């Protein structure tokens, strides 16, 4: 997820990061790490291989981007133990931060 591609708010302010409100996923044959992008990425959560699920973080205002040095505001996916034919589908519900 590239925050620089998001639209500005009604006051013309640029989005600098997002908070994770909800995650819906299905992983078949591999896991996926969801990370805040920075000089050293910060793990948001790991989704296990051969799993489906949903997580709701909006009941406590979401997971804020706490990446340190080199924080871009973006979110990256890193596959874990991927092999031919493995798939994943992930839906993120995000809240923009200005």
C-alpha positions in Angstrom: 0.0 0.0 0.0 1.5 3.2 -1.2 0.4 6.2 0.9 1.8 8.7 -1.6 -0.9 7.5 -4.1 -3.8 8.3 -1.7 -5.9 11.4 -2.2 -5.7 14.5 0.0 -8.4 15.3 2.6 -10.9 18.2 2.1 -8.3 20.6 3.6 -5.8 19.6 1.0 -3.5 17.8 3.5 -1.5 14.8 2.3 -1.9 11.4 3.9 1.4 10.6 5.8 0.5 7.1 7.1 -2.4 4.7 7.8 -3.7 2.8 10.8 -4.8 -0.8 10.3 -8.5 -1.1 11.3 -9.4 -4.6 10.0 -7.7 -7.5 8.1 -9.5 -10.2 6.2 -7.4 -13.0 4.7 -7.1 -16.4 3.1 -3.6 -18.0 2.7 -3.2 -21.3 0.9 0.2 -23.1 1.1 2.2 -20.1 2.5 2.1 -17.4 5.2 2.3 -13.7 4.7 3.9 -11.1 7.0 2.2 -7.6 6.9 4.7 -4.9 7.7 5.0 -1.1 8.1 7.7 -0.1 5.6 10.8 1.6 7.1 14.6 1.2 7.0 13.9 -1.9 9.1 10.3 -3.0 8.5 8.1 -3.3 11.5 5.8 -6.4 11.7 2.1 -5.6 12.0 1.1 -9.3 12.0 1.9 -12.6 10.5 -0.8 -14.6 8.7 -0.2 -18.3 9.0 -0.1 -20.7 6.0 -3.3 -22.5 5.2 -5.5 -20.2 7.2 -8.4 -17.8 6.8 -9.6 -15.2 9.2 -10.5 -11.7 10.1 -9.1 -9.4 12.8 -10.8 -6.2 14.1 -8.6 -3.5 15.5 -11.0 -0.6 15.1 -12.5 -1.2 18.5 -9.4 0.4 20.0 -8.7 2.9 17.1 -6.5 0.5 15.0 -2.9 -0.3 14.8 -0.9 2.9 14.3 2.2 3.0 12.2 5.0 2.8 14.8 7.9 2.3 12.3 11.0 4.3 13.3 13.9 5.4 11.1 13.1 5.6 7.4 9.3 5.3 7.9 7.5 5.8 4.6 3.9 5.3 5.8 3.6 2.4 3.3 2.5 -1.2 4.1 4.4 -4.2 2.6 3.6 -7.9 2.3 6.3 -10.5 2.6 5.5 -14.1 1.7 6.7 -16.9 4.0 7.7 -20.4 2.7 6.1 -19.7 -0.7 6.2 -22.5 -3.4 4.6 -22.9 -6.8 0.8 -22.8 -6.7 0.5 -21.1 -3.4 -1.9 -18.1 -3.2 -3.2 -15.5 -0.8 -6.0 -12.9 -0.7 -5.8 -10.0 1.8 -8.2 -7.2 2.3 -7.1 -4.3 4.6 -9.4 -1.7 6.0 -7.3 1.3 6.7 -7.7 4.8 8.3 -5.8 7.6 6.8 -3.6 9.8 9.0 -2.7 13.4 8.1 
